[in-house]
Amino acid sequence: MNNNPTTPPAKFVHPIEEVFARILDFYGVRWEYEPRTFPLEWDEAGNVIEAFTPDFYLPEQNLYVELTTLRPQLTTKKNRKLKRIRELYPGINIKLFKRRELRNMMLRFGLTEEAERILGSDAQDV
């Protein structure tokens, strides 16, 4: 729940993020959408050349959440970035929810239509 009344509603990059936010809202879980970017790699001059912005932060759980609907064989890059975050920022808690986990979660919450949308190659992230 992005409880700050002065903050405009989040504009989600992917439909799965909106569904996840609705589940969090239903259960009264406070959340922030893409609140922080973590630099992962710098050039010789100290400029950030690679960074990662997790989809959600759950402040009461002190947990960042990243969602992906990529097929398992395409998640290598995202897994590498998460590994790098854990190396550079050991105090950061981050969880990756993959397509199968997201689909199972949606089915548990009765979101059958939304779960069907993340099947097949049409549901792939960029």
C-alpha positions as YAML, in Angstrom:
chain: A
units: angstrom
residues:
- id: 1
  name: MET
  ca: [0.00, 0.00, 0.00]
- id: 2
  name: ASN
  ca: [1.70, 3.13, -1.11]
- id: 3
  name: ASN
  ca: [0.22, 5.00, 1.86]
- id: 4
  name: ASN
  ca: [1.59, 8.44, 1.05]
- id: 5
  name: PRO
  ca: [-1.48, 10.43, -0.10]
- id: 6
  name: THR
  ca: [0.70, 12.96, -1.92]
- id: 7
  name: THR
  ca: [2.28, 10.25, -4.07]
- id: 8
  name: PRO
  ca: [0.48, 9.65, -7.36]
- id: 9
  name: PRO
  ca: [-0.58, 6.06, -8.09]
- id: 10
  name: ALA
  ca: [2.24, 3.90, -9.42]
- id: 11
  name: LYS
  ca: [2.53, 3.45, -13.18]
- id: 12
  name: PHE
  ca: [3.61, -0.14, -13.45]
- id: 13
  name: VAL
  ca: [5.99, -1.28, -16.17]
- id: 14
  name: HIS
  ca: [4.43, -4.74, -16.43]
- id: 15
  name: PRO
  ca: [0.85, -5.92, -15.72]
- id: 16
  name: ILE
  ca: [2.12, -8.54, -13.25]
- id: 17
  name: GLU
  ca: [3.33, -5.72, -11.01]
- id: 18
  name: GLU
  ca: [-0.17, -4.27, -10.80]
- id: 19
  name: VAL
  ca: [-1.61, -7.68, -9.88]
- id: 20
  name: PHE
  ca: [1.07, -8.14, -7.20]
- id: 21
  name: ALA
  ca: [0.29, -4.67, -5.79]
- id: 22
  name: ARG
  ca: [-3.42, -5.57, -5.64]
- id: 23
  name: ILE
  ca: [-2.60, -8.70, -3.62]
- id: 24
  name: LEU
  ca: [-0.44, -6.67, -1.25]
- id: 25
  name: ASP
  ca: [-3.18, -4.05, -0.89]
- id: 26
  name: PHE
  ca: [-5.81, -6.71, -0.21]
- id: 27
  name: TYR
  ca: [-3.75, -8.01, 2.71]
- id: 28
  name: GLY
  ca: [-2.81, -4.55, 3.97]
- id: 29
  name: VAL
  ca: [0.88, -4.97, 3.22]
- id: 30
  name: ARG
  ca: [2.62, -1.61, 2.83]
- id: 31
  name: TRP
  ca: [4.71, -1.34, -0.33]
- id: 32
  name: GLU
  ca: [6.73, 1.10, -2.37]
- id: 33
  name: TYR
  ca: [7.18, 0.77, -6.11]
- id: 34
  name: GLU
  ca: [10.75, 0.94, -7.45]
- id: 35
  name: PRO
  ca: [11.97, 3.15, -4.58]
- id: 36
  name: ARG
  ca: [15.70, 2.51, -4.92]
- id: 37
  name: THR
  ca: [18.25, 1.77, -7.61]
- id: 38
  name: PHE
  ca: [21.36, -0.19, -6.67]
- id: 39
  name: PRO
  ca: [24.53, 0.60, -8.62]
- id: 40
  name: LEU
  ca: [26.22, -2.67, -9.63]
- id: 41
  name: GLU
  ca: [29.16, -1.65, -11.80]
- id: 42
  name: TRP
  ca: [31.19, 1.52, -12.33]
- id: 43
  name: ASP
  ca: [33.64, 2.69, -14.99]
- id: 44
  name: GLU
  ca: [37.14, 4.00, -14.28]
- id: 45
  name: ALA
  ca: [35.76, 7.51, -13.64]
- id: 46
  name: GLY
  ca: [33.28, 6.22, -11.05]
- id: 47
  name: ASN
  ca: [30.22, 6.56, -13.26]
- id: 48
  name: VAL
  ca: [27.54, 3.92, -12.81]
- id: 49
  name: ILE
  ca: [27.40, 1.73, -15.91]
- id: 50
  name: GLU
  ca: [25.07, -0.97, -14.57]
- id: 51
  name: ALA
  ca: [22.34, -0.75, -11.95]
- id: 52
  name: PHE
  ca: [19.30, -2.67, -10.77]
- id: 53
  name: THR
  ca: [15.95, -1.36, -9.50]
- id: 54
  name: PRO
  ca: [13.82, -3.99, -7.72]
- id: 55
  name: ASP
  ca: [10.09, -3.76, -8.41]
- id: 56
  name: PHE
  ca: [8.87, -3.41, -4.83]
- id: 57
  name: TYR
  ca: [10.05, -2.65, -1.33]
- id: 58
  name: LEU
  ca: [8.01, -3.93, 1.61]
- id: 59
  name: PRO
  ca: [9.14, -1.67, 4.49]
- id: 60
  name: GLU
  ca: [7.55, -3.67, 7.32]
- id: 61
  name: GLN
  ca: [9.39, -6.79, 6.13]
- id: 62
  name: ASN
  ca: [12.54, -4.88, 5.10]
- id: 63
  name: LEU
  ca: [12.33, -6.83, 1.84]
- id: 64
  name: TYR
  ca: [12.84, -5.92, -1.80]
- id: 65
  name: VAL
  ca: [10.84, -7.96, -4.31]
- id: 66
  name: GLU
  ca: [11.63, -8.50, -7.97]
- id: 67
  name: LEU
  ca: [9.07, -10.12, -10.28]
- id: 68
  name: THR
  ca: [9.82, -11.83, -13.57]
- id: 69
  name: THR
  ca: [7.74, -13.62, -16.16]
- id: 70
  name: LEU
  ca: [10.78, -14.60, -18.19]
- id: 71
  name: ARG
  ca: [11.18, -18.24, -19.10]
- id: 72
  name: PRO
  ca: [13.68, -19.96, -16.79]
- id: 73
  name: GLN
  ca: [16.38, -20.12, -19.47]
- id: 74
  name: LEU
  ca: [16.14, -16.33, -19.95]
- id: 75
  name: THR
  ca: [16.49, -15.34, -16.28]
- id: 76
  name: THR
  ca: [20.29, -15.71, -16.21]
- id: 77
  name: LYS
  ca: [20.94, -11.96, -16.48]
- id: 78
  name: LYS
  ca: [18.46, -11.13, -13.72]
- id: 79
  name: ASN
  ca: [19.90, -13.84, -11.45]
- id: 80
  name: ARG
  ca: [23.38, -12.44, -12.05]
- id: 81
  name: LYS
  ca: [22.23, -8.97, -11.02]
- id: 82
  name: LEU
  ca: [20.61, -10.32, -7.86]
- id: 83
  name: LYS
  ca: [23.79, -12.19, -6.99]
- id: 84
  name: ARG
  ca: [25.76, -8.97, -7.49]
- id: 85
  name: ILE
  ca: [23.37, -7.04, -5.20]
- id: 86
  name: ARG
  ca: [23.91, -9.65, -2.49]
- id: 87
  name: GLU
  ca: [27.69, -9.32, -2.89]
- id: 88
  name: LEU
  ca: [27.77, -5.51, -2.85]
- id: 89
  name: TYR
  ca: [24.93, -4.91, -0.37]
- id: 90
  name: PRO
  ca: [24.95, -7.84, 2.07]
- id: 91
  name: GLY
  ca: [22.39, -6.18, 4.37]
- id: 92
  name: ILE
  ca: [19.77, -5.99, 1.61]
- id: 93
  name: ASN
  ca: [17.04, -8.63, 1.65]
- id: 94
  name: ILE
  ca: [15.73, -9.35, -1.83]
- id: 95
  name: LYS
  ca: [13.43, -12.06, -3.18]
- id: 96
  name: LEU
  ca: [12.87, -12.99, -6.81]
- id: 97
  name: PHE
  ca: [9.44, -14.33, -7.73]
- id: 98
  name: LYS
  ca: [9.60, -16.22, -11.01]
- id: 99
  name: ARG
  ca: [6.75, -16.84, -13.43]
- id: 100
  name: ARG
  ca: [5.71, -20.19, -11.96]
- id: 101
  name: GLU
  ca: [5.65, -18.80, -8.40]
- id: 102
  name: LEU
  ca: [3.66, -15.76, -9.52]
- id: 103
  name: ARG
  ca: [1.18, -17.89, -11.42]
- id: 104
  name: ASN
  ca: [0.71, -20.22, -8.43]
- id: 105
  name: MET
  ca: [0.22, -17.21, -6.15]
- id: 106
  name: MET
  ca: [-2.41, -15.75, -8.46]
- id: 107
  name: LEU
  ca: [-4.28, -19.05, -8.65]
- id: 108
  name: ARG
  ca: [-4.26, -19.31, -4.83]
- id: 109
  name: PHE
  ca: [-5.85, -15.86, -4.64]
- id: 110
  name: GLY
  ca: [-8.47, -16.68, -7.26]
- id: 111
  name: LEU
  ca: [-6.91, -14.52, -9.97]
- id: 112
  name: THR
  ca: [-7.33, -17.15, -12.68]
- id: 113
  name: GLU
  ca: [-7.67, -14.70, -15.57]
- id: 114
  name: GLU
  ca: [-4.50, -12.83, -14.53]
- id: 115
  name: ALA
  ca: [-2.63, -16.13, -14.09]
- id: 116
  name: GLU
  ca: [-3.52, -17.16, -17.62]
- id: 117
  name: ARG
  ca: [-2.01, -13.93, -19.00]
- id: 118
  name: ILE
  ca: [1.48, -14.89, -17.86]
- id: 119
  name: LEU
  ca: [1.57, -18.15, -19.77]
- id: 120
  name: GLY
  ca: [3.38, -18.52, -23.06]
- id: 121
  name: SER
  ca: [5.82, -16.32, -24.90]
- id: 122
  name: ASP
  ca: [3.40, -13.35, -25.09]
- id: 123
  name: ALA
  ca: [3.94, -12.78, -21.37]
- id: 124
  name: GLN
  ca: [7.72, -12.39, -21.57]
- id: 125
  name: ASP
  ca: [9.43, -9.36, -20.03]
- id: 126
  name: VAL
  ca: [11.98, -7.35, -21.86]
...
